[in-house]
Amino acid sequence: MGRFRDPYRPERHYMRGPGPKWHEKHRAAFRAAASVQPKDETEREILFQTAQLAKTAKASGGKHDLRYALWIVPLTVAALIGAVAVAAAFAA
């Protein structure tokens, strides 16, 4: 019976986005970002590629990803040894 009298209404506290204080604080950043928008398709593509490179560098922590080297190097060495063995078999 007590829950019918509960004054809490979660829909009244639902956050609908940033408020006026947040907009006031970030207004300068929005204006600066709007002034550097690309002018044509080529410039837009260059900015997109730069952003993608920065995103992948940030995701890897700025370090080189050596996971592939751990299996590519032995595989390459085995392929070279195999090629040398086949060439030696045909030469003999």
TIDOTOR-901974 format. One record per residue (C-alpha): residue number from 1; x, y, z. Coordinates in steps of 0.25 Angstrom, whole numbers, padded with zeros to 4 digits, always signed. Layout:
N
+-----+-------+-------+-------+
:   i :     X :     Y :     Z :
+-----+-------+-------+-------+
: NUM :     X :     Y :     Z :
...
+-----+-------+-------+-------+
***
This chain:
92
+-----+-------+-------+-------+
:   i :     X :     Y :     Z :
+-----+-------+-------+-------+
:   1 : +0000 : +0000 : +0000 :
:   2 : +0012 : +0009 : +0002 :
:   3 : +0016 : +0009 : -0012 :
:   4 : +0004 : +0016 : -0017 :
:   5 : +0007 : +0028 : -0008 :
:   6 : +0022 : +0029 : -0013 :
:   7 : +0024 : +0043 : -0018 :
:   8 : +0036 : +0039 : -0026 :
:   9 : +0033 : +0039 : -0041 :
:  10 : +0046 : +0035 : -0050 :
:  11 : +0040 : +0041 : -0062 :
:  12 : +0041 : +0055 : -0056 :
:  13 : +0056 : +0053 : -0054 :
:  14 : +0059 : +0048 : -0068 :
:  15 : +0071 : +0055 : -0074 :
:  16 : +0067 : +0061 : -0087 :
:  17 : +0081 : +0067 : -0091 :
:  18 : +0091 : +0077 : -0086 :
:  19 : +0085 : +0089 : -0079 :
:  20 : +0088 : +0104 : -0081 :
:  21 : +0100 : +0104 : -0072 :
:  22 : +0107 : +0093 : -0080 :
:  23 : +0104 : +0101 : -0093 :
:  24 : +0109 : +0114 : -0087 :
:  25 : +0122 : +0107 : -0083 :
:  26 : +0124 : +0100 : -0097 :
:  27 : +0119 : +0111 : -0106 :
:  28 : +0133 : +0116 : -0110 :
:  29 : +0137 : +0101 : -0114 :
:  30 : +0125 : +0100 : -0123 :
:  31 : +0128 : +0113 : -0130 :
:  32 : +0142 : +0109 : -0132 :
:  33 : +0138 : +0096 : -0138 :
:  34 : +0128 : +0102 : -0147 :
:  35 : +0139 : +0111 : -0153 :
:  36 : +0148 : +0100 : -0157 :
:  37 : +0138 : +0092 : -0165 :
:  38 : +0143 : +0087 : -0178 :
:  39 : +0140 : +0095 : -0190 :
:  40 : +0139 : +0084 : -0201 :
:  41 : +0139 : +0069 : -0203 :
:  42 : +0154 : +0068 : -0204 :
:  43 : +0157 : +0075 : -0191 :
:  44 : +0146 : +0067 : -0184 :
:  45 : +0152 : +0054 : -0189 :
:  46 : +0166 : +0058 : -0183 :
:  47 : +0160 : +0062 : -0170 :
:  48 : +0152 : +0049 : -0169 :
:  49 : +0165 : +0041 : -0172 :
:  50 : +0173 : +0049 : -0162 :
:  51 : +0162 : +0046 : -0152 :
:  52 : +0162 : +0031 : -0155 :
:  53 : +0177 : +0030 : -0153 :
:  54 : +0177 : +0038 : -0140 :
:  55 : +0166 : +0028 : -0135 :
:  56 : +0174 : +0016 : -0139 :
:  57 : +0186 : +0022 : -0132 :
:  58 : +0178 : +0025 : -0120 :
:  59 : +0172 : +0011 : -0119 :
:  60 : +0186 : +0004 : -0120 :
:  61 : +0191 : +0014 : -0109 :
:  62 : +0201 : +0020 : -0119 :
:  63 : +0209 : +0008 : -0119 :
:  64 : +0212 : -0001 : -0131 :
:  65 : +0203 : -0013 : -0132 :
:  66 : +0213 : -0025 : -0132 :
:  67 : +0202 : -0036 : -0131 :
:  68 : +0203 : -0039 : -0146 :
:  69 : +0218 : -0040 : -0146 :
:  70 : +0218 : -0052 : -0136 :
:  71 : +0212 : -0060 : -0147 :
:  72 : +0216 : -0053 : -0160 :
:  73 : +0231 : -0054 : -0158 :
:  74 : +0231 : -0070 : -0155 :
:  75 : +0221 : -0072 : -0167 :
:  76 : +0230 : -0064 : -0176 :
:  77 : +0243 : -0071 : -0172 :
:  78 : +0236 : -0085 : -0174 :
:  79 : +0231 : -0080 : -0188 :
:  80 : +0245 : -0076 : -0191 :
:  81 : +0251 : -0089 : -0186 :
:  82 : +0241 : -0097 : -0194 :
:  83 : +0243 : -0089 : -0207 :
:  84 : +0258 : -0091 : -0205 :
:  85 : +0256 : -0106 : -0203 :
:  86 : +0247 : -0107 : -0216 :
:  87 : +0257 : -0099 : -0224 :
:  88 : +0268 : -0109 : -0219 :
:  89 : +0260 : -0121 : -0223 :
:  90 : +0257 : -0116 : -0237 :
:  91 : +0272 : -0112 : -0239 :
:  92 : +0277 : -0126 : -0235 :
+-----+-------+-------+-------+
***
